[in-house]
Amino acid sequence: MAETFAFYLFSGLAIVTSAFVIGQRNPMYSVLLLVASFGAMAGLFIQLDAPFLAVALMIVYAGAIMVLFLFVVMLLNAPTEDALQYDRTHPLRHPVVTRFGALLAGVLVIQLAYALLRANELRVPISGRADGTAVSSVAELGRVLFQRHVFAFEATSILILVAMVGAVVLARKESDS
């Protein structure tokens, strides 16, 4: 009974905070609500007996990536969105674009429903080794990540660094001199 209540609490909190992330006009609130959503997801991971994923989610995403987002938002100095630029004449408000977006959303809902219906058939252990067997410990996961997948790990960190530098360069204001 307590597990069911905790599941509904964490999943409801994750859904509500995620919906508020995209509904906020202030990007600072969106960042903080995303941290709350990550906290709810960590609670769900703990319920699934995956404490390593819960801690990794909180340390990597809520601790590092969200701090990076927070600094970028503060550097951009964008307290609110300007709603006037998205009036009815904006190209993204064209009926064809709107219908295409609705079609893509419908396809996403169909794919999610299909994946949920086949969830029991698709239960396959995560294979990290070359022979396809599952990784069972955190130390072994670290060895697989930093030996077999080290290029992808380093490429991702460089990509994040380049994106941050690009955002700062694009957001800088031209000086009058």
Backbone as CSV, one residue per row, in Angstrom:
resi,resn,N_x,N_y,N_z,CA_x,CA_y,CA_z,C_x,C_y,C_z
1,MET,0.825,-1.199,0.000,0.000,0.000,0.000,0.866,1.258,0.000
2,ALA,1.923,1.248,0.803,2.803,2.411,0.873,3.577,2.585,-0.428
3,GLU,3.957,1.443,-1.037,4.684,1.538,-2.306,3.807,2.108,-3.405
4,THR,2.540,1.712,-3.417,1.612,2.216,-4.421,1.396,3.715,-4.249
5,PHE,1.231,4.142,-2.998,1.053,5.571,-2.734,2.291,6.360,-3.157
6,ALA,3.477,5.839,-2.839,4.718,6.527,-3.218,4.859,6.583,-4.735
7,PHE,4.492,5.491,-5.427,4.562,5.493,-6.888,3.661,6.567,-7.468
8,TYR,2.409,6.621,-7.017,1.491,7.627,-7.545,1.941,9.037,-7.183
9,LEU,2.512,9.208,-5.999,3.008,10.519,-5.591,4.162,10.967,-6.484
10,PHE,5.162,10.096,-6.652,6.325,10.467,-7.465,5.965,10.619,-8.940
11,SER,5.137,9.729,-9.462,4.786,9.841,-10.880,3.915,11.066,-11.130
12,GLY,2.986,11.355,-10.235,2.179,12.564,-10.379,3.020,13.823,-10.287
13,LEU,3.966,13.827,-9.351,4.859,14.972,-9.214,5.723,15.151,-10.461
14,ALA,6.209,14.040,-11.022,7.025,14.125,-12.238,6.211,14.660,-13.409
15,ILE,4.980,14.212,-13.558,4.132,14.670,-14.661,3.784,16.142,-14.509
16,VAL,3.393,16.549,-13.311,2.980,17.938,-13.092,4.156,18.898,-13.252
17,THR,5.296,18.570,-12.643,6.440,19.472,-12.759,6.965,19.521,-14.190
18,SER,6.925,18.396,-14.909,7.358,18.408,-16.307,6.428,19.246,-17.168
19,ALA,5.142,19.193,-16.886,4.193,20.028,-17.630,4.412,21.506,-17.327
20,PHE,4.720,21.822,-16.070,4.979,23.217,-15.718,6.294,23.726,-16.295
21,VAL,7.240,22.831,-16.551,8.515,23.256,-17.144,8.275,23.931,-18.484
22,ILE,7.441,23.331,-19.304,7.200,23.908,-20.627,6.126,24.983,-20.611
23,GLY,5.416,25.122,-19.502,4.360,26.122,-19.424,4.771,27.415,-18.756
24,GLN,5.970,27.495,-18.237,6.421,28.699,-17.540,6.887,29.763,-18.511
25,ARG,6.638,31.006,-18.164,7.142,32.116,-18.965,8.525,32.537,-18.476
26,ASN,8.846,32.232,-17.245,10.140,32.593,-16.681,11.072,31.383,-16.780
27,PRO,12.169,31.478,-17.536,13.046,30.312,-17.699,13.720,29.873,-16.404
28,MET,13.878,30.785,-15.447,14.486,30.414,-14.171,13.578,29.434,-13.421
29,TYR,12.280,29.679,-13.445,11.340,28.752,-12.826,11.330,27.413,-13.558
30,SER,11.472,27.448,-14.879,11.511,26.203,-15.648,12.691,25.341,-15.231
31,VAL,13.842,25.952,-15.022,15.023,25.208,-14.591,14.784,24.581,-13.216
32,LEU,14.221,25.347,-12.293,13.976,24.814,-10.949,12.918,23.710,-10.958
33,LEU,11.897,23.863,-11.791,10.883,22.815,-11.897,11.458,21.552,-12.536
34,LEU,12.418,21.705,-13.438,13.063,20.538,-14.031,13.876,19.784,-12.981
35,VAL,14.495,20.501,-12.059,15.202,19.845,-10.956,14.209,19.067,-10.094
36,ALA,13.036,19.645,-9.842,12.005,18.934,-9.073,11.531,17.687,-9.822
37,SER,11.413,17.788,-11.138,11.034,16.624,-11.939,12.091,15.539,-11.855
38,PHE,13.369,15.919,-11.905,14.441,14.941,-11.746,14.394,14.283,-10.368
39,GLY,14.038,15.046,-9.343,13.914,14.470,-8.003,12.807,13.430,-7.936
40,ALA,11.686,13.716,-8.587,10.593,12.744,-8.626,10.997,11.496,-9.396
41,MET,11.719,11.683,-10.492,12.201,10.520,-11.255,13.185,9.694,-10.422
42,ALA,14.014,10.359,-9.639,14.938,9.627,-8.768,14.158,8.802,-7.744
43,GLY,13.067,9.350,-7.237,12.220,8.587,-6.323,11.631,7.352,-6.991
44,LEU,11.240,7.476,-8.250,10.736,6.314,-8.990,11.832,5.278,-9.211
45,PHE,13.062,5.731,-9.501,14.168,4.793,-9.671,14.474,4.050,-8.375
46,ILE,14.371,4.733,-7.248,14.603,4.065,-5.965,13.545,2.995,-5.737
47,GLN,12.300,3.281,-6.123,11.251,2.279,-5.993,11.484,1.076,-6.896
48,LEU,12.177,1.267,-7.990,12.477,0.172,-8.905,13.733,-0.589,-8.500
49,ASP,14.250,-0.310,-7.321,15.487,-0.923,-6.825,16.674,-0.603,-7.727
50,ALA,16.759,0.646,-8.152,17.881,1.110,-8.965,18.478,2.357,-8.315
51,PRO,19.083,2.187,-7.133,19.600,3.374,-6.429,20.749,4.051,-7.171
52,PHE,21.546,3.262,-7.924,22.632,3.876,-8.680,22.092,4.849,-9.718
53,LEU,21.032,4.464,-10.430,20.428,5.362,-11.418,19.845,6.610,-10.752
54,ALA,19.258,6.430,-9.574,18.692,7.574,-8.859,19.784,8.561,-8.466
55,VAL,20.878,8.050,-7.919,21.977,8.924,-7.504,22.647,9.553,-8.718
56,ALA,22.835,8.772,-9.785,23.448,9.320,-11.000,22.564,10.407,-11.600
57,LEU,21.260,10.203,-11.594,20.345,11.213,-12.110,20.468,12.509,-11.320
58,MET,20.516,12.400,-10.009,20.593,13.604,-9.188,21.956,14.276,-9.296
59,ILE,23.024,13.502,-9.340,24.363,14.113,-9.395,24.637,14.676,-10.781
60,VAL,24.405,13.874,-11.808,24.768,14.307,-13.162,23.788,15.348,-13.683
61,TYR,22.502,15.044,-13.659,21.548,15.962,-14.267,21.190,17.119,-13.350
62,ALA,20.697,16.822,-12.151,20.282,17.906,-11.267,21.485,18.668,-10.726
63,GLY,22.612,17.997,-10.567,23.776,18.659,-10.007,24.624,19.376,-11.023
64,ALA,24.877,18.780,-12.163,25.821,19.360,-13.113,25.136,20.015,-14.301
65,ILE,24.305,19.268,-15.001,23.682,19.794,-16.215,22.744,20.951,-15.890
66,MET,21.976,20.841,-14.820,21.046,21.912,-14.488,21.776,23.159,-14.010
67,VAL,22.916,23.004,-13.356,23.715,24.173,-12.994,24.217,24.852,-14.266
68,LEU,24.618,24.055,-15.243,25.035,24.607,-16.535,23.878,25.358,-17.187
69,PHE,22.685,24.772,-17.208,21.517,25.456,-17.768,21.235,26.752,-17.012
70,LEU,21.362,26.709,-15.698,21.096,27.885,-14.876,22.071,29.008,-15.222
71,PHE,23.341,28.684,-15.382,24.319,29.699,-15.751,24.034,30.259,-17.145
72,VAL,23.646,29.407,-18.082,23.330,29.888,-19.428,22.117,30.802,-19.393
73,VAL,21.109,30.457,-18.616,19.928,31.306,-18.500,20.308,32.640,-17.880
74,MET,21.168,32.613,-16.875,21.588,33.868,-16.248,22.462,34.690,-17.193
75,LEU,23.307,34.030,-18.000,24.128,34.758,-18.958,23.285,35.379,-20.064
76,LEU,22.248,34.673,-20.476,21.376,35.216,-21.512,20.555,36.387,-21.007
77,ASN,20.353,36.434,-19.697,19.586,37.509,-19.068,18.210,37.626,-19.703
78,ALA,17.517,36.486,-19.779,16.187,36.444,-20.384,15.157,36.098,-19.311
79,PRO,14.632,37.096,-18.604,13.700,36.794,-17.522,12.357,36.251,-17.984
80,THR,11.863,36.695,-19.142,10.573,36.209,-19.645,10.634,36.066,-21.159
81,GLU,9.699,35.300,-21.670,9.580,35.186,-23.119,8.822,36.389,-23.650
82,ASP,9.150,36.793,-24.848,8.427,37.870,-25.493,7.329,37.251,-26.350
83,ALA,6.105,37.325,-25.873,4.997,36.673,-26.570,4.569,37.434,-27.822
84,LEU,4.952,38.690,-27.951,4.515,39.466,-29.112,5.121,38.967,-30.410
85,GLN,6.296,38.351,-30.343,6.921,37.887,-31.576,6.241,36.645,-32.129
86,TYR,5.396,35.988,-31.344,4.700,34.793,-31.807,3.227,35.087,-32.050
87,ASP,2.947,36.114,-32.773,1.563,36.425,-33.080,1.075,35.547,-34.233
88,ARG,-0.061,35.846,-34.756,-0.655,35.001,-35.794,0.099,35.043,-37.121
89,THR,0.964,36.010,-37.324,1.704,36.086,-38.580,3.011,35.312,-38.539
90,HIS,3.343,34.751,-37.398,4.593,33.999,-37.283,4.506,32.735,-38.145
91,PRO,5.604,32.361,-38.834,5.556,31.183,-39.722,5.196,29.885,-39.007
92,LEU,5.534,29.776,-37.725,5.193,28.549,-37.006,3.709,28.463,-36.666
93,ARG,2.969,29.544,-36.877,1.528,29.536,-36.631,0.744,29.203,-37.891
94,HIS,1.423,28.874,-38.949,0.749,28.525,-40.209,-0.054,27.240,-39.993
95,PRO,-1.252,27.118,-40.558,-2.088,25.928,-40.341,-1.426,24.620,-40.763
96,VAL,-0.622,24.647,-41.815,0.043,23.416,-42.268,1.051,22.960,-41.218
97,VAL,1.810,23.895,-40.671,2.800,23.554,-39.645,2.099,23.047,-38.391
98,THR,0.999,23.680,-38.023,0.254,23.257,-36.838,-0.311,21.851,-37.026
99,ARG,-0.860,21.568,-38.191,-1.400,20.225,-38.450,-0.300,19.175,-38.475
100,PHE,0.865,19.517,-39.030,1.987,18.587,-39.039,2.448,18.285,-37.614
101,GLY,2.490,19.307,-36.765,2.857,19.100,-35.366,1.851,18.213,-34.653
102,ALA,0.560,18.409,-34.925,-0.470,17.563,-34.329,-0.349,16.127,-34.824
103,LEU,-0.025,15.949,-36.113,0.177,14.608,-36.659,1.352,13.910,-35.972
104,LEU,2.465,14.626,-35.800,3.622,14.041,-35.115,3.303,13.693,-33.663
105,ALA,2.514,14.530,-33.002,2.109,14.222,-31.622,1.247,12.969,-31.584
106,GLY,0.363,12.813,-32.563,-0.450,11.600,-32.631,0.388,10.354,-32.864
107,VAL,1.387,10.456,-33.738,2.283,9.319,-33.987,3.038,8.958,-32.712
108,LEU,3.474,9.970,-31.958,4.159,9.712,-30.690,3.254,8.985,-29.705
109,VAL,2.000,9.391,-29.610,1.057,8.728,-28.698,0.839,7.277,-29.130
110,ILE,0.714,7.035,-30.420,0.541,5.661,-30.917,1.768,4.812,-30.594
111,GLN,2.955,5.366,-30.792,4.183,4.623,-30.480,4.282,4.316,-28.989
112,LEU,3.931,5.271,-28.153,3.972,5.026,-26.706,2.971,3.951,-26.296
113,ALA,1.775,4.006,-26.863,0.774,2.986,-26.547,1.257,1.603,-26.999
114,TYR,1.845,1.524,-28.178,2.376,0.257,-28.686,3.497,-0.263,-27.785
115,ALA,4.379,0.632,-27.368,5.482,0.218,-26.490,4.967,-0.259,-25.135
116,LEU,3.948,0.402,-24.599,3.393,-0.027,-23.315,2.670,-1.365,-23.425
117,LEU,2.005,-1.613,-24.549,1.314,-2.884,-24.728,2.296,-4.040,-24.886
118,ARG,3.467,-3.780,-25.453,4.458,-4.826,-25.659,5.556,-4.811,-24.604
119,ALA,5.329,-4.120,-23.491,6.377,-3.952,-22.484,6.849,-5.289,-21.917
120,ASN,5.944,-6.229,-21.705,6.348,-7.513,-21.127,7.155,-8.349,-22.116
121,GLU,6.887,-8.219,-23.399,7.637,-8.976,-24.398,9.043,-8.434,-24.598
122,LEU,9.225,-7.153,-24.333,10.494,-6.502,-24.638,11.444,-6.442,-23.446
123,ARG,11.162,-7.163,-22.382,12.031,-7.110,-21.200,13.321,-7.853,-21.484
124,VAL,14.350,-7.112,-21.827,15.651,-7.675,-22.148,16.666,-7.008,-21.237
125,PRO,17.560,-7.765,-20.621,18.560,-7.124,-19.769,19.474,-6.220,-20.598
126,ILE,19.913,-5.150,-19.953,20.811,-4.224,-20.628,22.151,-4.910,-20.813
127,SER,22.563,-5.051,-22.045,23.820,-5.744,-22.293,24.920,-4.719,-22.457
128,GLY,25.956,-4.876,-21.678,27.076,-3.968,-21.776,28.334,-4.678,-22.211
129,ARG,28.307,-5.988,-22.161,29.487,-6.753,-22.542,29.382,-7.184,-23.992
130,ALA,30.486,-7.618,-24.530,30.514,-8.040,-25.933,29.695,-9.307,-26.150
131,ASP,29.600,-10.160,-25.119,28.853,-11.407,-25.293,27.351,-11.234,-25.058
132,GLY,26.901,-10.010,-24.708,25.473,-9.737,-24.571,24.908,-9.973,-23.192
133,THR,25.720,-10.373,-22.215,25.210,-10.579,-20.865,25.094,-9.242,-20.149
134,ALA,24.315,-9.239,-19.093,24.009,-7.996,-18.396,25.149,-7.567,-17.478
135,VAL,25.255,-6.266,-17.288,26.215,-5.699,-16.340,25.548,-5.719,-14.978
136,SER,26.244,-6.251,-13.963,25.570,-6.474,-12.687,26.052,-5.587,-11.553
137,SER,27.193,-4.927,-11.651,27.657,-4.104,-10.539,28.061,-2.729,-11.045
138,VAL,28.142,-1.799,-10.116,28.501,-0.433,-10.468,29.942,-0.377,-10.963
139,ALA,30.843,-1.131,-10.329,32.244,-1.149,-10.758,32.364,-1.694,-12.181
140,GLU,31.612,-2.740,-12.474,31.649,-3.311,-13.825,31.034,-2.347,-14.844
141,LEU,29.982,-1.638,-14.426,29.380,-0.633,-15.292,30.392,0.466,-15.613
142,GLY,31.167,0.896,-14.620,32.203,1.893,-14.847,33.267,1.403,-15.813
143,ARG,33.672,0.145,-15.664,34.659,-0.406,-16.597,34.116,-0.447,-18.019
144,VAL,32.872,-0.862,-18.174,32.280,-0.928,-19.513,32.147,0.474,-20.094
145,LEU,31.716,1.433,-19.278,31.513,2.789,-19.756,32.824,3.446,-20.160
146,PHE,33.850,3.290,-19.341,35.094,4.005,-19.594,36.115,3.206,-20.400
147,GLN,35.818,1.966,-20.741,36.709,1.213,-21.620,36.061,1.012,-22.983
148,ARG,34.860,0.478,-22.979,34.217,0.162,-24.259,33.566,1.388,-24.903
149,HIS,33.000,2.269,-24.083,32.254,3.409,-24.607,32.922,4.739,-24.271
150,VAL,34.226,4.766,-24.126,34.913,5.991,-23.719,34.811,7.080,-24.781
151,PHE,34.834,6.724,-26.062,34.733,7.737,-27.113,33.391,8.452,-27.052
152,ALA,32.303,7.700,-26.910,30.976,8.318,-26.829,30.864,9.209,-25.595
153,PHE,31.443,8.771,-24.490,31.417,9.556,-23.252,32.156,10.879,-23.432
154,GLU,33.343,10.824,-23.992,34.141,12.037,-24.191,33.536,12.921,-25.278
155,ALA,32.992,12.337,-26.332,32.366,13.133,-27.386,31.155,13.888,-26.850
156,THR,30.408,13.267,-25.953,29.260,13.939,-25.351,29.699,15.113,-24.500
157,SER,30.761,14.952,-23.726,31.228,16.062,-22.888,31.744,17.215,-23.739
158,ILE,32.424,16.919,-24.835,32.901,17.979,-25.732,31.724,18.670,-26.413
159,LEU,30.712,17.902,-26.791,29.522,18.474,-27.420,28.805,19.433,-26.471
160,ILE,28.697,19.065,-25.204,28.057,19.941,-24.221,28.876,21.212,-24.035
161,LEU,30.200,21.094,-23.989,31.057,22.266,-23.846,30.924,23.196,-25.053
162,VAL,30.918,22.640,-26.257,30.774,23.456,-27.468,29.405,24.139,-27.494
163,ALA,28.361,23.439,-27.064,27.023,24.041,-27.028,26.972,25.202,-26.047
164,MET,27.626,25.069,-24.900,27.632,26.150,-23.919,28.395,27.357,-24.462
165,VAL,29.560,27.133,-25.060,30.331,28.239,-25.628,29.552,28.897,-26.765
166,GLY,28.899,28.102,-27.606,28.086,28.652,-28.680,26.934,29.494,-28.168
167,ALA,26.291,29.063,-27.095,25.186,29.838,-26.520,25.684,31.169,-25.973
168,VAL,26.843,31.155,-25.339,27.402,32.400,-24.806,27.781,33.341,-25.945
169,VAL,28.388,32.819,-27.001,28.790,33.661,-28.132,27.562,34.240,-28.827
170,LEU,26.524,33.438,-29.016,25.332,33.926,-29.682,24.554,34.923,-28.828
171,ALA,24.661,34.815,-27.505,23.878,35.651,-26.626,24.576,36.958,-26.260
172,ARG,25.844,37.083,-26.575,26.555,38.300,-26.170,25.993,39.496,-26.924
173,LYS,26.044,40.615,-26.257,25.540,41.848,-26.861,26.706,42.580,-27.497
174,GLU,26.463,43.132,-28.659,27.503,43.885,-29.351,27.741,45.195,-28.619
175,SER,28.999,45.536,-28.430,29.327,46.798,-27.765,29.274,47.940,-28.778
176,ASP,29.071,49.141,-28.274,28.954,50.316,-29.137,30.306,50.792,-29.645
177,SER,31.398,50.348,-29.062,32.725,50.829,-29.461,33.303,50.095,-30.628
